[in-house]
Amino acid sequence: MELTESMLKQYILEKPEAAEDYPFGPDVAVFKVLGKMFALVSSEDGILNMNLKCDPVEAVQLRDLFSAVRPGYHMNKKHWNTVIIDGSLPNSEIERMIDNSYSLVVKGLTKAARTGLELRHGKAVIYKTS
């Protein structure tokens, strides 16, 4: 089953201390953790897409593997991918990319902010480890 916009947003908002904002208008949802963006969801011509942070090496690999993964639209193309939600990607892969984006942004927070988040929610939850 293809992810809907509401399913996508629900999954993203399940991340600890994730917040939804609309700084670019009502059609572009920006998701942040402690003030830092980790996902952006929008729709263009009825096609849902999402920008996610990614390790630069993995970003290129994902673009090579999946036609629905492209360099980040209006973003630093080295560190961000745009993922087209068109049913061609497994939902588990989309969720993995969201988890990865969230973890990368958390790792980039100040030590105090990151440690507080880890203590409040646990490293296994923050970094999706078993």
N, C-alpha and C positions, 0 to 999 in steps of 0.2 A: 504494500500500500504506500503510495506516494505521500510524503509529508506535506501537510497543509501549513499555511502560515501560522495558524493558532497552535498546531502541534509543535512547530519549530520554536515559537516564542515560549511555549510552556516548558520545553526541554531546556532552553537557554536560561529561563528564570528559575529553574531548579538549582542552578549553581549557587553556592553559598554567597550571599550578599550581592547577588547580581541585581542590577537596577536597569529599568527601561526608561529611555528619554527620547525626545523628539526635537533635537536642536536644529534639524534641517527641514522641519515642516512635518505635517501629519502623515506623509507617505513613506518616511524613512525612520525606522526604529533603530536606535543605537542602544547597545547593551554594554554596561560598564560594571567593573568590579572596583570598588573604592575609587571611583572617579576616572578609571582608565578603561578605554574602549577595548572590547575583545570580540564584538560581533556587530554587524550592521545588516539589517534585513530590509529589503525593499522589493517592489514589484514594478516591472517595466513591461508594458503591453501584455499584462496578464501573466507574465512569467516571473516567478519568485526567484530572487537571488540573494546571496548573503556574502558579505566580506568577512574573512577570518584571518587572524594572524597565523603565521606559519614559519617554521624554521626555513631559512633560505634554500638549503639543499633539498629538503622534503617538498618545498613549494614547487620547485622545478620538476621533481619526480612525479608529483600528483598531476601537474599539468600535462606531462608526457603520458601518464596512464589513463586519464579521464578527460574526454572532450568537454565535459561540463565544468571543469576547473580551469580557470583562466587567471592571468595576472590581475591583481587587485585593481578594480575600477576606481579611479580617483584616489588611489592609495599608493604607498611606497611598494612598488611591484616586487621588490626583493623580499619583503617581509609579509606581504598580504596577498591572498588569493580571493577571487570572486568565484563562488560556487553557484552554479545554475541548478535550481531544484526542478528538474524536468523528468524525474523518474528513472534516469539512467544510472544514478549512483545508489548503491544499497543504503538504506536508512542507517545501518550500523556504521558505515563509513562516514556519513554526514555527522553523526553523533560523535564519532572519534575525532573528527576535525574540529568540532565545537569544543570538546574536552581539551584538545591540544591547545587551541587558541586561548582558552581560559587559563590553562596552566602556564603558558608562556607569559601571559600578561601578569599573572600573580608573581611569577619568578622575577619580573622586572620591577615590582613594587619596592618601596624602601624596605629595609630590613625590619623596621618596627611594624610597618603595616602588614608585611607578609607574615611575620611571626605571630602577630595578633590574630590574623585570619586562620593560620594553621592551628593555633591554640583553641580558638573558638569552635572550629569545625573538624579538625583532624587532618593530617596530611593525606591519609588515604582517600578522603572525600575531595579534598582540594585537587589532588593530582591524579585521581581516578586509578589508584593502585589497589590490588586485592589484599 
